[in-house]
Amino acid sequence: MVKTQIISLFCVLYSALVSSQCVNYGDGKSNCPESVPCCYLGYCNSSANFCILGNCQPDDSYSPSSCWPKPMCKDTNTGFSNPNILVTAADFTGDVNSQIFYSQEVPNYARVSGGNLVLGLKPQSDLTLTGQGSTVYFSRWIDHGTITVSAMSGCKSPGVVSSFIVRNEFGDEIDFEWVGKDVTTVQTNYYYDDELDYTKMVPSGNLGDTTSSFIDYTIDWQLDSISWYANGILIRTVRRADTWSVAENVYKFPDRPAQLSFSVWDGANGRPEGTYEWAGYPIVYTPSTEYDFYVKNVQVKCMYGGNDTYVIPNTSSSSSSSASASFSSSRSGSSSVSASASRSSSSSSGSSTGTSSSRPTSSSGSNSASSASNSVSSDSDLISDSLTSSSSKSSTSSLVSSSNPQANVYVSFIYALALSAVVSFTV
């Protein structure tokens, strides 16, 4: 019996050690190399967008310490008079005090114009295909607090979806979403651990035409409740105590740090029936069409603050990444399109049903994100506290890589140790 247990333990341990891989790098069976150490969505790079936890996958990177810590919340109240506060993901260096927002999509239709953050949705050359939208992230992570956004929906056609979302890599989410099917309301929803329960959506009352005027939308995320407001008027409150699951012995309530984002995307062309029934259809496109979601001001009041001066891990001289690639831009652990894009027709019932935007960072199946060229070395002391909550897999598995000789020695040692234990119990 004991021998069997030892053998089973060895098999499980060795399997975990050799299972890590950054699937779109090299032969698809290796961790990232030291020169481009951070794995994100199966690709290796050294840019901040790849290396900050939430994107960076510690188990599949060169080592767990290759990933950078999350820049945590700092009270913010910003308009958009300065265009330099928005950069592309490829140009994002991790300087979160000056690069307050970054745009994820390629091609990039997000910009600062006329004192507003403008997120654009445009058609492809074939107007029947899914249009290309925009997603912009707040560069710091929020662990409870109050977020107020002055916004004007871009949903001037059926099928257009605009979103204001707070979401993390685990699938916890709090959101506002607007759909072109009904421009007089905004929909509110929340999710826990990527469980897509559309029945929890609650719409606002009549707000007038949300595409023609700015309205202040607020998410008040407290330890024991979440409340949604429009122009200071309460839409709904969800209490943590009411989310208890007896079967799973857990509160299904978002309570882990998350990242704020804005997006506009095509919910009609190329989407399942349940999605386009929810968003509206047909979407109206001409070759020159652009649907714009406007954000005039963002105010974040943190419950827990982070460092005002986020320390960027030491960087070496920049060099061109040999692992650059294009891919659909989404958060690690979430869909590359809004979860409502996979809504089944049975779950859609107009305004009675909501949506989760699982980081709707891709409004087209062909979206890509450029990789940056900075070569970065990590500071392991900065992320020791972050790693424990960043991955569900053992961090030791990320040490196995054909490009990491020290890791291979480590694996050989573990293998020999386990094997000797088996032999000892056998004899």
Secondary structure in CASP SS format (residue, H / E / C, confidence):
PFRMAT SS
TARGET T0000
AUTHOR 0000-0000-0000
METHOD secondary structure of the structure
MODEL  1
M C 1.00
V H 1.00
K H 1.00
T H 1.00
Q H 1.00
I H 1.00
I H 1.00
S H 1.00
L H 1.00
F H 1.00
C H 1.00
V H 1.00
L H 1.00
Y H 1.00
S H 1.00
A H 1.00
L H 1.00
V H 1.00
S C 1.00
S C 1.00
Q C 1.00
C C 1.00
V C 1.00
N C 1.00
Y C 1.00
G C 1.00
D C 1.00
G C 1.00
K C 1.00
S C 1.00
N C 1.00
C C 1.00
P C 1.00
E C 1.00
S C 1.00
V C 1.00
P C 1.00
C E 1.00
C E 1.00
Y E 1.00
L C 1.00
G C 1.00
Y E 1.00
C E 1.00
N E 1.00
S C 1.00
S C 1.00
A H 1.00
N H 1.00
F H 1.00
C H 1.00
I E 1.00
L E 1.00
G C 1.00
N C 1.00
C E 1.00
Q C 1.00
P H 1.00
D H 1.00
D H 1.00
S C 1.00
Y C 1.00
S C 1.00
P H 1.00
S H 1.00
S H 1.00
C C 1.00
W E 1.00
P C 1.00
K C 1.00
P C 1.00
M E 1.00
C C 1.00
K C 1.00
D C 1.00
T E 1.00
N E 1.00
T E 1.00
G C 1.00
F C 1.00
S C 1.00
N C 1.00
P H 1.00
N H 1.00
I H 1.00
L E 1.00
V E 1.00
T E 1.00
A H 1.00
A H 1.00
D H 1.00
F C 1.00
T C 1.00
G C 1.00
D C 1.00
V C 1.00
N C 1.00
S C 1.00
Q C 1.00
I C 1.00
F E 1.00
Y E 1.00
S E 1.00
Q C 1.00
E C 1.00
V E 1.00
P C 1.00
N C 1.00
Y C 1.00
A E 1.00
R E 1.00
V E 1.00
S E 1.00
G C 1.00
G C 1.00
N E 1.00
L E 1.00
V E 1.00
L E 1.00
G E 1.00
L E 1.00
K E 1.00
P C 1.00
Q C 1.00
S C 1.00
D C 1.00
L C 1.00
T C 1.00
L C 1.00
T C 1.00
G C 1.00
Q E 1.00
G C 1.00
S E 1.00
T E 1.00
V E 1.00
Y E 1.00
F E 1.00
S E 1.00
R E 1.00
W E 1.00
I E 1.00
D C 1.00
H C 1.00
G E 1.00
T E 1.00
I E 1.00
T E 1.00
V E 1.00
S E 1.00
A E 1.00
M E 1.00
S C 1.00
G C 1.00
C C 1.00
K C 1.00
S C 1.00
P C 1.00
G C 1.00
V E 1.00
V E 1.00
S E 1.00
S E 1.00
F E 1.00
I E 1.00
V E 1.00
R E 1.00
N C 1.00
E C 1.00
F C 1.00
G C 1.00
D C 1.00
E E 1.00
I E 1.00
D E 1.00
F E 1.00
E E 1.00
W E 1.00
V E 1.00
G C 1.00
K C 1.00
D E 1.00
V E 1.00
T E 1.00
T E 1.00
V E 1.00
Q E 1.00
T E 1.00
N E 1.00
Y E 1.00
Y E 1.00
Y C 1.00
D C 1.00
D C 1.00
E C 1.00
L C 1.00
D C 1.00
Y H 1.00
T H 1.00
K H 1.00
M C 1.00
V E 1.00
P E 1.00
S C 1.00
G C 1.00
N C 1.00
L C 1.00
G C 1.00
D C 1.00
T C 1.00
T C 1.00
S C 1.00
S C 1.00
F C 1.00
I E 1.00
D E 1.00
Y E 1.00
T E 1.00
I E 1.00
D E 1.00
W E 1.00
Q C 1.00
L C 1.00
D C 1.00
S E 1.00
I E 1.00
S E 1.00
W E 1.00
Y E 1.00
A E 1.00
N C 1.00
G C 1.00
I E 1.00
L E 1.00
I E 1.00
R E 1.00
T E 1.00
V E 1.00
R E 1.00
R H 1.00
A H 1.00
D H 1.00
T H 1.00
W E 1.00
S E 1.00
V C 1.00
A C 1.00
E C 1.00
N C 1.00
V E 1.00
Y E 1.00
K C 1.00
F C 1.00
P C 1.00
D C 1.00
R C 1.00
P C 1.00
A E 1.00
Q E 1.00
L E 1.00
S E 1.00
F E 1.00
S E 1.00
V E 1.00
W E 1.00
D E 1.00
G C 1.00
A C 1.00
N C 1.00
G C 1.00
R C 1.00
P C 1.00
E H 1.00
G H 1.00
T H 1.00
Y H 1.00
E H 1.00
W H 1.00
A H 1.00
G C 1.00
Y C 1.00
P C 1.00
I C 1.00
V C 1.00
Y C 1.00
T C 1.00
P C 1.00
S C 1.00
T C 1.00
E C 1.00
Y E 1.00
D E 1.00
F E 1.00
Y E 1.00
V E 1.00
K E 1.00
N E 1.00
V E 1.00
Q E 1.00
V E 1.00
K E 1.00
C E 1.00
M C 1.00
Y C 1.00
G C 1.00
G C 1.00
N C 1.00
D C 1.00
T C 1.00
Y C 1.00
V C 1.00
I C 1.00
P C 1.00
N C 1.00
T E 1.00
S C 1.00
S C 1.00
S C 1.00
S C 1.00
S C 1.00
S C 1.00
S C 1.00
A C 1.00
S C 1.00
A C 1.00
S C 1.00
F C 1.00
S C 1.00
S C 1.00
S C 1.00
R C 1.00
S C 1.00
G C 1.00
S C 1.00
S C 1.00
S C 1.00
V C 1.00
S C 1.00
A H 1.00
S H 1.00
A H 1.00
S H 1.00
R C 1.00
S C 1.00
S H 1.00
S H 1.00
S H 1.00
S C 1.00
S C 1.00
G H 1.00
S H 1.00
S H 1.00
T C 1.00
G C 1.00
T C 1.00
S C 1.00
S C 1.00
S C 1.00
R C 1.00
P C 1.00
T C 1.00
S C 1.00
S C 1.00
S C 1.00
G C 1.00
S C 1.00
N C 1.00
S E 1.00
A C 1.00
S C 1.00
S C 1.00
A C 1.00
S C 1.00
N C 1.00
S C 1.00
V E 1.00
S C 1.00
S C 1.00
D C 1.00
S H 1.00
D H 1.00
L H 1.00
I C 1.00
S C 1.00
D C 1.00
S C 1.00
L H 1.00
T H 1.00
S H 1.00
S H 1.00
S C 1.00
S C 1.00
K C 1.00
S C 1.00
S H 1.00
T H 1.00
S H 1.00
S H 1.00
L H 1.00
V C 1.00
S C 1.00
S C 1.00
S C 1.00
N C 1.00
P H 1.00
Q H 1.00
A H 1.00
N H 1.00
V H 1.00
Y H 1.00
V H 1.00
S H 1.00
F H 1.00
I H 1.00
Y H 1.00
A H 1.00
L H 1.00
A H 1.00
L H 1.00
S H 1.00
A H 1.00
V H 1.00
V H 1.00
S H 1.00
F H 1.00
T H 1.00
V C 1.00
END
